Amino acid sequence: MTANANYFRGTMRNIIRYIPVFLTGTRFPIAVILLLDAKNGHVSKFFLPLLMVAAFTDVLDGFVARKLNVATELGALLDGYADIALYVTCLVSAFWVYPVILHHYMVWIVGVLILQLISWGFSLVKFRKMTSYHTYTAKVWGVTIGLSVVFLFGFGSGALLPLMILAGFICNIEEIFITSIMPYWKAGILSYKVAEDLRRNIKNE
């Protein structure tokens, strides 16, 4: 009986460990479904609700991982890749469905994308891993992306795109500075100040 109980507890622990990973992983098939929905230049009534489900998993996976104390480096990296898949899906779908609106902001959107690539490339060169900082500015950028997508696909309005672009520039500039001062790769650095404090602590050891 004890062996069965231990086996059951071990199985439940393994299942619980993978709940955040499962939540993160759902964003990949959702991204594919959204792209298929938008490929003809228009979206169905299910596009925006499904996108909101994906955005909710982005909030929920980290919360669950912290509450269950099962946050891992792999989970942080997977979360970053899932975010990329979803953001690329939003951008491509927006260009397919609202090319005229996106054309007005093309230069700035390309600028943010270039800065994002520089941030990732810098981290890959220095640490051989992409960034996974989840900074406060990244969270703000994520919120502005979500709101911009709602306005765009819900109301056909690009009114919040400038705010989203500004948040993207601020986020990527901060992450480049964080990478420049960090002596090693670390996930979950919430701000440049946190990175600076870590660097100081390492120097003082």
N, C-alpha and C positions, 0 to 999 in steps of 0.2 A: 504493500500500500504506500509506503514511504517513497519507494522508487518511482511509482506512478505519479505521486504528488510532485516529486522533484522534476520529473519529466514534463509534467503539465506546466509547472512554474517556469521551467526553462523555455518551453515552447512559447508561452505567453510573453516572456521577456523578449524573445526574438521577434515575435510579431509586433510588439510595441515599438521596438527599435526601428522597424521599417515603416511605421506609419508616416513619419515626415517624408521619407524617401518616396513613398507611394503618392503622397499629396503633390510633391514636386514633380514627379514623373507624369502626372496627368496633364501637365501643361504641354508636353510634346505632342501627344495625339490631338489635343484641342487645337494647337497651332496648325496642324495639318488640315483639320476639318475647316477651320476658319479660312485658310488659303483656298481650299477647294470651293468654299462658299462664295468667295470674292473674285474668283478668277475670271468670271464673265463680265466684270465691270459693275456689278450690283450685288447687294447682299440680301439675305433673307431676314425675316423677323427674328430668327434664332441667333443671328451673328452677335449682336450686342449682349444679350443675356449669357451666351456661352463665353464670351470674352470676360464678362464680369465674374463668372464662375472661376475662370483661370486666374484672374486677379485676386480673387478671394483665397485661392490655394496658396498664392504667393505670400499672403499675410499669415495664413493659418499654419503653413509648414514650419516656419521659424518659431512661431508661438508654441506649437506642440512640442518641437524639439527641445526648447528651453524648459517647458513645464515638465516634460518627462525625463529631462536630463540625458538626452540621447543625441545632442548636437555633435556632429563630427566634421572633420575637414572635408571628407568626401561629400557629405551632405551640403556643405557650403558651396563647394565647387559645382555640384549638380544643380543647385538652386540658381547659381549664376548662369549656367548654360541654358536652363529652362527659361530664365528671364530673357536671355538673348533671343531664343527661339520665338518667344511671344512678342518681343519688341520688333523683331524683323518682320514677323507676320503682320503686325499693326501697320508698319511703314509700307510694306509692299501692298497690302490690301488698300490702304489709303491712296496710294498712287494709282491703283487700278480703278477705284471707285470715284475718287475726287481729284483727278489729275489737275484740273484748273486751279483749285484751292492750293494744292501742294506746290504748284509751279511758282506761286508768289513767294514762297519761303525756301525755294530750292537751294539757294546759295548758303543760307544759314543752316539748313538741315544737313547739307554736305559738310559744312564746317564742323558741326557737332559730331558727325560720324567720323570725320578725320581725327578729331581730337580724341574720340573714344578709341580708335585704332591705335593712336599714339600711346594712350594710357595702357592698353592691353600689351602692346608691343614692348614698351618699356619694362613692364612687369615680367614678361616672358624672357627678355634678355637678362634681366637682373636676377630673377628668382626661378626661371623656367616654369612659371605658373602664371595664369591670368589672375588679375585682381579679384578679390572676393571680400572687399572691405565692408560693404553694407553700411556706408556712412549715412549720417543724417541728411546730407545734401542729396545722396542717392535716393533716399526715401522720399524726399521732397520732389525730386525729378520723377520718380515713379508715380507719385500722386498726380503731378501735372500731366504726365503721359496719359494716365487713366482718365482724367477730366477732359483732356483734349480729344481723346478717342470718343468719349461719350458725346461731346458737343459735335464732333465731326460726323460720326455714324448715326447718332440719334437725331441731330437737328440740321445736319449739312452745313455746320458752321466751323470755320477755322479761327474763331476769335481767341482761343486760348493757346494757339500754336506758338506765338511769340513768347509767352510765359514758359512754355515747355522747353523751347530752344534755349532761353536764358538759363533755366535750371540745369539743362544739360551741359552748358559751358561751365557753369560754376562747379558742378559735380565732378566733371572730368579734370578740371584744373586742380581741384583739391586732391583728387586721387593721384595725379601725377606727382604733386608735391609730397604726398604721403609715401609713395614708392621711392622717391628720391632720398628720403631720410631714414627709411626702415632698413635695419641691418639684415633682416631675414623676412621671409614671407609669413604673413599671419592673416587669418580670416577674422572678420568681425571687428575691424577698427572703425569706430564710429565717427572720428573726426581727425583733423590734422593735429589738434591739441593732444588727443589720446596718443597718436603716433609719436609726437614730440616727447611726451612724458615717458613712453616706453623706451625711446632712444636714450633719454637721460638716465633712466634707471639702469639700463645695460652698461652705460659708461661708468656709472658710479659703483658697479659691482666689483 
